[in-house]
Amino acid sequence: MLTTQHHAQSSEPDVLAEILRDDINLAVWARPLPPGIALFSETLLARGDPLSESRVIELQGDDLPRLPGLAAAFARCEGHAEFVEDVAWLTQAYGCLLGAERIGLRLRILDKAMCPRYHVDWVSVRLITTYAGRGSEWLEEGAMAREGLGNAACEPTGEPGRLQAGDVALFKGERWEGNEGCGIIHRSPQVESGERRLIMTLDWLK
């Protein structure tokens, strides 16, 4: 496992628990997507159809949450059931790690950078995973003065850290107790004309 003062990354899912440490504001599980999920995700992007879904999930004990109708327009595409099961598993794992009872899920296909400037999230911990396309970009602590967030002229010119398709990342935000002023600085990747991404986020609501 690679661990710096503020960043932990591993090919093992256990690394996600590192986000609970006071000195870690980004934990990345670098995982290759199972072939069926990768095929389904790429199929969605190739079709060119829109996708934007949001829902609130109430967790019930140790059972995987039921996600009826998730990406229903693509239910006939190969790998759909496997994809939905993966989303359910990640949601349950996220809830178990944080002790969350209610989770906000967003699933989107994007054709432009949703948040193109470096910023921090005003949440406790957000899970971000890109199933297909370019992943989110982030900065090591100290790479940019926080006073310059949102100002293009203050953004560093060096290469940021980049998530790969399939990676599961926990981004610690400003509302995590004790993390005020230390939320991970990140942004959406720039995409070329015609390029698309399939991204899912989870937020702890209760």
ChimeraX commands (.cxc) that place a marker at each C-alpha (Angstrom):
marker #1 position 0.00,0.00,0.00 radius 0.5
marker #1 position 1.25,3.46,-0.92 radius 0.5
marker #1 position 0.69,5.96,1.91 radius 0.5
marker #1 position 1.72,9.61,2.08 radius 0.5
marker #1 position 0.72,12.15,4.71 radius 0.5
marker #1 position -2.64,12.70,3.03 radius 0.5
marker #1 position -3.09,9.93,0.44 radius 0.5
marker #1 position -3.37,6.15,0.59 radius 0.5
marker #1 position -3.68,3.84,-2.43 radius 0.5
marker #1 position -3.70,0.08,-2.88 radius 0.5
marker #1 position -5.02,-2.66,-5.14 radius 0.5
marker #1 position -6.82,-4.09,-2.09 radius 0.5
marker #1 position -10.25,-2.78,-0.99 radius 0.5
marker #1 position -9.13,-2.61,2.65 radius 0.5
marker #1 position -7.33,0.64,1.78 radius 0.5
marker #1 position -10.65,2.47,1.87 radius 0.5
marker #1 position -10.65,2.21,5.66 radius 0.5
marker #1 position -7.58,4.47,5.68 radius 0.5
marker #1 position -9.93,7.43,5.13 radius 0.5
marker #1 position -10.84,7.15,8.83 radius 0.5
marker #1 position -7.33,8.23,9.79 radius 0.5
marker #1 position -6.87,11.88,10.72 radius 0.5
marker #1 position -3.89,12.30,8.39 radius 0.5
marker #1 position -5.58,10.85,5.28 radius 0.5
marker #1 position -7.97,12.85,3.09 radius 0.5
marker #1 position -7.95,10.57,0.02 radius 0.5
marker #1 position -8.13,6.77,-0.10 radius 0.5
marker #1 position -8.01,5.00,-3.47 radius 0.5
marker #1 position -8.77,1.38,-4.21 radius 0.5
marker #1 position -7.08,0.88,-7.59 radius 0.5
marker #1 position -9.13,-1.94,-9.04 radius 0.5
marker #1 position -9.48,-3.32,-12.55 radius 0.5
marker #1 position -13.14,-3.50,-13.55 radius 0.5
marker #1 position -14.54,-7.00,-14.08 radius 0.5
marker #1 position -14.90,-7.60,-17.85 radius 0.5
marker #1 position -18.71,-7.65,-17.78 radius 0.5
marker #1 position -18.94,-4.30,-15.99 radius 0.5
marker #1 position -16.31,-2.74,-18.24 radius 0.5
marker #1 position -18.19,-3.93,-21.33 radius 0.5
marker #1 position -21.49,-2.58,-20.03 radius 0.5
marker #1 position -19.95,0.79,-19.16 radius 0.5
marker #1 position -18.26,1.21,-22.53 radius 0.5
marker #1 position -21.49,0.18,-24.28 radius 0.5
marker #1 position -23.36,2.96,-22.52 radius 0.5
marker #1 position -20.87,5.56,-23.68 radius 0.5
marker #1 position -20.82,4.21,-27.24 radius 0.5
marker #1 position -24.61,4.41,-27.55 radius 0.5
marker #1 position -24.61,8.15,-27.05 radius 0.5
marker #1 position -27.77,8.16,-24.91 radius 0.5
marker #1 position -28.09,10.46,-21.88 radius 0.5
marker #1 position -28.12,9.14,-18.32 radius 0.5
marker #1 position -28.69,11.13,-15.14 radius 0.5
marker #1 position -30.15,9.41,-12.09 radius 0.5
marker #1 position -30.29,10.35,-8.43 radius 0.5
marker #1 position -31.84,8.46,-5.54 radius 0.5
marker #1 position -31.72,8.20,-1.76 radius 0.5
marker #1 position -30.95,4.73,-0.40 radius 0.5
marker #1 position -31.95,3.57,3.06 radius 0.5
marker #1 position -29.66,0.78,4.21 radius 0.5
marker #1 position -31.20,-2.18,6.01 radius 0.5
marker #1 position -28.68,-4.08,8.11 radius 0.5
marker #1 position -26.13,-6.17,6.23 radius 0.5
marker #1 position -28.32,-6.80,3.18 radius 0.5
marker #1 position -27.28,-5.35,-0.15 radius 0.5
marker #1 position -29.59,-2.48,-1.06 radius 0.5
marker #1 position -32.12,-3.17,-3.78 radius 0.5
marker #1 position -31.76,-0.79,-6.71 radius 0.5
marker #1 position -34.80,-1.45,-8.93 radius 0.5
marker #1 position -34.80,0.51,-12.13 radius 0.5
marker #1 position -31.18,1.66,-11.96 radius 0.5
marker #1 position -30.05,2.43,-15.52 radius 0.5
marker #1 position -33.26,0.71,-16.63 radius 0.5
marker #1 position -33.03,2.13,-20.15 radius 0.5
marker #1 position -29.96,-0.06,-20.62 radius 0.5
marker #1 position -31.30,-3.22,-18.96 radius 0.5
marker #1 position -30.97,-5.21,-22.17 radius 0.5
marker #1 position -27.26,-4.41,-22.51 radius 0.5
marker #1 position -24.87,-7.21,-21.58 radius 0.5
marker #1 position -23.47,-6.76,-18.10 radius 0.5
marker #1 position -26.35,-4.66,-16.73 radius 0.5
marker #1 position -27.12,-7.00,-13.82 radius 0.5
marker #1 position -23.45,-7.23,-12.90 radius 0.5
marker #1 position -23.15,-3.44,-13.01 radius 0.5
marker #1 position -26.16,-2.92,-10.72 radius 0.5
marker #1 position -24.81,-5.52,-8.27 radius 0.5
marker #1 position -21.48,-3.66,-8.19 radius 0.5
marker #1 position -23.20,-0.36,-7.42 radius 0.5
marker #1 position -25.17,-2.07,-4.65 radius 0.5
marker #1 position -22.02,-3.63,-3.18 radius 0.5
marker #1 position -20.15,-0.31,-3.18 radius 0.5
marker #1 position -23.12,1.41,-1.55 radius 0.5
marker #1 position -23.29,-1.20,1.20 radius 0.5
marker #1 position -19.51,-1.11,1.76 radius 0.5
marker #1 position -19.54,2.69,1.93 radius 0.5
marker #1 position -22.38,2.66,4.43 radius 0.5
marker #1 position -20.75,-0.03,6.56 radius 0.5
marker #1 position -17.42,1.82,6.68 radius 0.5
marker #1 position -18.94,5.13,7.74 radius 0.5
marker #1 position -21.88,3.85,9.76 radius 0.5
marker #1 position -24.28,5.55,7.33 radius 0.5
marker #1 position -27.96,4.72,7.27 radius 0.5
marker #1 position -29.02,6.94,4.36 radius 0.5
marker #1 position -26.94,7.47,1.22 radius 0.5
marker #1 position -27.38,9.71,-1.77 radius 0.5
marker #1 position -26.48,8.04,-5.07 radius 0.5
marker #1 position -25.88,9.84,-8.36 radius 0.5
marker #1 position -25.17,8.09,-11.65 radius 0.5
marker #1 position -24.39,10.20,-14.68 radius 0.5
marker #1 position -22.96,10.20,-18.16 radius 0.5
marker #1 position -21.03,13.45,-18.65 radius 0.5
marker #1 position -19.70,14.99,-21.85 radius 0.5
marker #1 position -17.98,17.95,-20.20 radius 0.5
marker #1 position -16.13,18.76,-17.00 radius 0.5
marker #1 position -18.79,19.15,-14.29 radius 0.5
marker #1 position -16.38,20.96,-11.91 radius 0.5
marker #1 position -13.43,22.11,-14.07 radius 0.5
marker #1 position -11.70,24.23,-11.38 radius 0.5
marker #1 position -9.84,22.84,-8.41 radius 0.5
marker #1 position -12.10,22.85,-5.37 radius 0.5
marker #1 position -12.96,21.07,-2.14 radius 0.5
marker #1 position -16.29,19.42,-1.36 radius 0.5
marker #1 position -18.47,20.64,1.51 radius 0.5
marker #1 position -19.33,17.10,2.53 radius 0.5
marker #1 position -17.90,14.64,5.04 radius 0.5
marker #1 position -16.72,11.86,2.72 radius 0.5
marker #1 position -17.74,11.36,-0.92 radius 0.5
marker #1 position -17.19,8.16,-2.87 radius 0.5
marker #1 position -16.34,8.74,-6.52 radius 0.5
marker #1 position -15.81,6.07,-9.14 radius 0.5
marker #1 position -15.61,6.44,-12.91 radius 0.5
marker #1 position -16.79,3.31,-14.69 radius 0.5
marker #1 position -15.69,4.48,-18.13 radius 0.5
marker #1 position -13.79,7.50,-19.40 radius 0.5
marker #1 position -11.34,9.79,-17.67 radius 0.5
marker #1 position -11.22,9.81,-13.88 radius 0.5
marker #1 position -11.16,12.72,-11.46 radius 0.5
marker #1 position -7.93,14.64,-10.84 radius 0.5
marker #1 position -6.53,15.62,-7.44 radius 0.5
marker #1 position -3.62,17.46,-5.87 radius 0.5
marker #1 position -1.17,16.44,-3.20 radius 0.5
marker #1 position -1.41,18.58,-0.08 radius 0.5
marker #1 position 0.59,21.80,-0.52 radius 0.5
marker #1 position 0.50,21.76,-4.34 radius 0.5
marker #1 position -1.91,24.72,-4.38 radius 0.5
marker #1 position -2.71,27.49,-1.92 radius 0.5
marker #1 position -6.26,27.02,-0.71 radius 0.5
marker #1 position -6.85,30.77,-0.93 radius 0.5
marker #1 position -6.64,30.41,-4.71 radius 0.5
marker #1 position -9.34,27.75,-5.10 radius 0.5
marker #1 position -11.66,28.63,-7.98 radius 0.5
marker #1 position -9.14,31.04,-9.49 radius 0.5
marker #1 position -7.65,29.74,-12.74 radius 0.5
marker #1 position -4.60,31.97,-12.36 radius 0.5
marker #1 position -3.68,30.26,-9.09 radius 0.5
marker #1 position -3.88,26.70,-10.35 radius 0.5
marker #1 position -0.60,24.75,-10.54 radius 0.5
marker #1 position 0.81,23.78,-13.91 radius 0.5
marker #1 position 2.24,20.44,-12.81 radius 0.5
marker #1 position 0.60,17.09,-13.39 radius 0.5
marker #1 position -2.16,16.22,-10.92 radius 0.5
marker #1 position -2.94,12.79,-9.54 radius 0.5
marker #1 position -5.47,10.99,-11.72 radius 0.5
marker #1 position -7.95,8.25,-11.01 radius 0.5
marker #1 position -8.30,5.51,-13.60 radius 0.5
marker #1 position -11.53,3.93,-14.81 radius 0.5
marker #1 position -12.57,1.41,-12.16 radius 0.5
marker #1 position -10.78,3.09,-9.25 radius 0.5
marker #1 position -12.89,3.62,-6.16 radius 0.5
marker #1 position -11.92,6.74,-4.23 radius 0.5
marker #1 position -13.05,8.25,-0.95 radius 0.5
marker #1 position -12.61,12.03,-0.94 radius 0.5
marker #1 position -12.64,13.58,2.53 radius 0.5
marker #1 position -14.34,16.97,2.53 radius 0.5
marker #1 position -14.55,20.02,4.75 radius 0.5
marker #1 position -17.41,18.71,6.88 radius 0.5
marker #1 position -15.53,15.75,8.31 radius 0.5
marker #1 position -14.94,16.57,11.95 radius 0.5
marker #1 position -11.35,17.69,12.41 radius 0.5
marker #1 position -10.74,18.05,8.66 radius 0.5
marker #1 position -11.75,21.69,8.35 radius 0.5
marker #1 position -9.38,23.42,5.93 radius 0.5
marker #1 position -7.96,20.09,4.76 radius 0.5
marker #1 position -10.54,18.75,2.28 radius 0.5
marker #1 position -8.87,17.03,-0.68 radius 0.5
marker #1 position -8.40,19.46,-3.58 radius 0.5
marker #1 position -9.69,17.98,-6.83 radius 0.5
marker #1 position -11.48,18.69,-10.12 radius 0.5
marker #1 position -13.24,17.01,-13.01 radius 0.5
marker #1 position -10.94,16.11,-15.92 radius 0.5
marker #1 position -10.97,18.09,-19.13 radius 0.5
marker #1 position -12.52,16.05,-21.93 radius 0.5
marker #1 position -12.22,16.32,-25.68 radius 0.5
marker #1 position -15.19,17.06,-27.93 radius 0.5
marker #1 position -17.32,13.92,-28.20 radius 0.5
marker #1 position -15.64,12.27,-25.21 radius 0.5
marker #1 position -17.89,10.96,-22.41 radius 0.5
marker #1 position -17.59,9.57,-18.88 radius 0.5
marker #1 position -19.77,7.30,-16.74 radius 0.5
marker #1 position -19.41,8.38,-13.13 radius 0.5
marker #1 position -21.06,7.41,-9.85 radius 0.5
marker #1 position -20.92,9.26,-6.53 radius 0.5
marker #1 position -22.15,8.37,-3.06 radius 0.5
marker #1 position -22.77,10.85,-0.24 radius 0.5
marker #1 position -23.41,10.19,3.44 radius 0.5
marker #1 position -26.78,11.78,4.26 radius 0.5
marker #1 position -27.41,10.28,7.70 radius 0.5
marker link #1:1,2 radius 0.2
marker link #1:2,3 radius 0.2
marker link #1:3,4 radius 0.2
marker link #1:4,5 radius 0.2
marker link #1:5,6 radius 0.2
marker link #1:6,7 radius 0.2
marker link #1:7,8 radius 0.2
marker link #1:8,9 radius 0.2
marker link #1:9,10 radius 0.2
marker link #1:10,11 radius 0.2
marker link #1:11,12 radius 0.2
marker link #1:12,13 radius 0.2
marker link #1:13,14 radius 0.2
marker link #1:14,15 radius 0.2
marker link #1:15,16 radius 0.2
marker link #1:16,17 radius 0.2
marker link #1:17,18 radius 0.2
marker link #1:18,19 radius 0.2
marker link #1:19,20 radius 0.2
marker link #1:20,21 radius 0.2
marker link #1:21,22 radius 0.2
marker link #1:22,23 radius 0.2
marker link #1:23,24 radius 0.2
marker link #1:24,25 radius 0.2
marker link #1:25,26 radius 0.2
marker link #1:26,27 radius 0.2
marker link #1:27,28 radius 0.2
marker link #1:28,29 radius 0.2
marker link #1:29,30 radius 0.2
marker link #1:30,31 radius 0.2
marker link #1:31,32 radius 0.2
marker link #1:32,33 radius 0.2
marker link #1:33,34 radius 0.2
marker link #1:34,35 radius 0.2
marker link #1:35,36 radius 0.2
marker link #1:36,37 radius 0.2
marker link #1:37,38 radius 0.2
marker link #1:38,39 radius 0.2
marker link #1:39,40 radius 0.2
marker link #1:40,41 radius 0.2
marker link #1:41,42 radius 0.2
marker link #1:42,43 radius 0.2
marker link #1:43,44 radius 0.2
marker link #1:44,45 radius 0.2
marker link #1:45,46 radius 0.2
marker link #1:46,47 radius 0.2
marker link #1:47,48 radius 0.2
marker link #1:48,49 radius 0.2
marker link #1:49,50 radius 0.2
marker link #1:50,51 radius 0.2
marker link #1:51,52 radius 0.2
marker link #1:52,53 radius 0.2
marker link #1:53,54 radius 0.2
marker link #1:54,55 radius 0.2
marker link #1:55,56 radius 0.2
marker link #1:56,57 radius 0.2
marker link #1:57,58 radius 0.2
marker link #1:58,59 radius 0.2
marker link #1:59,60 radius 0.2
marker link #1:60,61 radius 0.2
marker link #1:61,62 radius 0.2
marker link #1:62,63 radius 0.2
marker link #1:63,64 radius 0.2
marker link #1:64,65 radius 0.2
marker link #1:65,66 radius 0.2
marker link #1:66,67 radius 0.2
marker link #1:67,68 radius 0.2
marker link #1:68,69 radius 0.2
marker link #1:69,70 radius 0.2
marker link #1:70,71 radius 0.2
marker link #1:71,72 radius 0.2
marker link #1:72,73 radius 0.2
marker link #1:73,74 radius 0.2
marker link #1:74,75 radius 0.2
marker link #1:75,76 radius 0.2
marker link #1:76,77 radius 0.2
marker link #1:77,78 radius 0.2
marker link #1:78,79 radius 0.2
marker link #1:79,80 radius 0.2
marker link #1:80,81 radius 0.2
marker link #1:81,82 radius 0.2
marker link #1:82,83 radius 0.2
marker link #1:83,84 radius 0.2
marker link #1:84,85 radius 0.2
marker link #1:85,86 radius 0.2
marker link #1:86,87 radius 0.2
marker link #1:87,88 radius 0.2
marker link #1:88,89 radius 0.2
marker link #1:89,90 radius 0.2
marker link #1:90,91 radius 0.2
marker link #1:91,92 radius 0.2
marker link #1:92,93 radius 0.2
marker link #1:93,94 radius 0.2
marker link #1:94,95 radius 0.2
marker link #1:95,96 radius 0.2
marker link #1:96,97 radius 0.2
marker link #1:97,98 radius 0.2
marker link #1:98,99 radius 0.2
marker link #1:99,100 radius 0.2
marker link #1:100,101 radius 0.2
marker link #1:101,102 radius 0.2
marker link #1:102,103 radius 0.2
marker link #1:103,104 radius 0.2
marker link #1:104,105 radius 0.2
marker link #1:105,106 radius 0.2
marker link #1:106,107 radius 0.2
marker link #1:107,108 radius 0.2
marker link #1:108,109 radius 0.2
marker link #1:109,110 radius 0.2
marker link #1:110,111 radius 0.2
marker link #1:111,112 radius 0.2
marker link #1:112,113 radius 0.2
marker link #1:113,114 radius 0.2
marker link #1:114,115 radius 0.2
marker link #1:115,116 radius 0.2
marker link #1:116,117 radius 0.2
marker link #1:117,118 radius 0.2
marker link #1:118,119 radius 0.2
marker link #1:119,120 radius 0.2
marker link #1:120,121 radius 0.2
marker link #1:121,122 radius 0.2
marker link #1:122,123 radius 0.2
marker link #1:123,124 radius 0.2
marker link #1:124,125 radius 0.2
marker link #1:125,126 radius 0.2
marker link #1:126,127 radius 0.2
marker link #1:127,128 radius 0.2
marker link #1:128,129 radius 0.2
marker link #1:129,130 radius 0.2
marker link #1:130,131 radius 0.2
marker link #1:131,132 radius 0.2
marker link #1:132,133 radius 0.2
marker link #1:133,134 radius 0.2
marker link #1:134,135 radius 0.2
marker link #1:135,136 radius 0.2
marker link #1:136,137 radius 0.2
marker link #1:137,138 radius 0.2
marker link #1:138,139 radius 0.2
marker link #1:139,140 radius 0.2
marker link #1:140,141 radius 0.2
marker link #1:141,142 radius 0.2
marker link #1:142,143 radius 0.2
marker link #1:143,144 radius 0.2
marker link #1:144,145 radius 0.2
marker link #1:145,146 radius 0.2
marker link #1:146,147 radius 0.2
marker link #1:147,148 radius 0.2
marker link #1:148,149 radius 0.2
marker link #1:149,150 radius 0.2
marker link #1:150,151 radius 0.2
marker link #1:151,152 radius 0.2
marker link #1:152,153 radius 0.2
marker link #1:153,154 radius 0.2
marker link #1:154,155 radius 0.2
marker link #1:155,156 radius 0.2
marker link #1:156,157 radius 0.2
marker link #1:157,158 radius 0.2
marker link #1:158,159 radius 0.2
marker link #1:159,160 radius 0.2
marker link #1:160,161 radius 0.2
marker link #1:161,162 radius 0.2
marker link #1:162,163 radius 0.2
marker link #1:163,164 radius 0.2
marker link #1:164,165 radius 0.2
marker link #1:165,166 radius 0.2
marker link #1:166,167 radius 0.2
marker link #1:167,168 radius 0.2
marker link #1:168,169 radius 0.2
marker link #1:169,170 radius 0.2
marker link #1:170,171 radius 0.2
marker link #1:171,172 radius 0.2
marker link #1:172,173 radius 0.2
marker link #1:173,174 radius 0.2
marker link #1:174,175 radius 0.2
marker link #1:175,176 radius 0.2
marker link #1:176,177 radius 0.2
marker link #1:177,178 radius 0.2
marker link #1:178,179 radius 0.2
marker link #1:179,180 radius 0.2
marker link #1:180,181 radius 0.2
marker link #1:181,182 radius 0.2
marker link #1:182,183 radius 0.2
marker link #1:183,184 radius 0.2
marker link #1:184,185 radius 0.2
marker link #1:185,186 radius 0.2
marker link #1:186,187 radius 0.2
marker link #1:187,188 radius 0.2
marker link #1:188,189 radius 0.2
marker link #1:189,190 radius 0.2
marker link #1:190,191 radius 0.2
marker link #1:191,192 radius 0.2
marker link #1:192,193 radius 0.2
marker link #1:193,194 radius 0.2
marker link #1:194,195 radius 0.2
marker link #1:195,196 radius 0.2
marker link #1:196,197 radius 0.2
marker link #1:197,198 radius 0.2
marker link #1:198,199 radius 0.2
marker link #1:199,200 radius 0.2
marker link #1:200,201 radius 0.2
marker link #1:201,202 radius 0.2
marker link #1:202,203 radius 0.2
marker link #1:203,204 radius 0.2
marker link #1:204,205 radius 0.2
marker link #1:205,206 radius 0.2
view
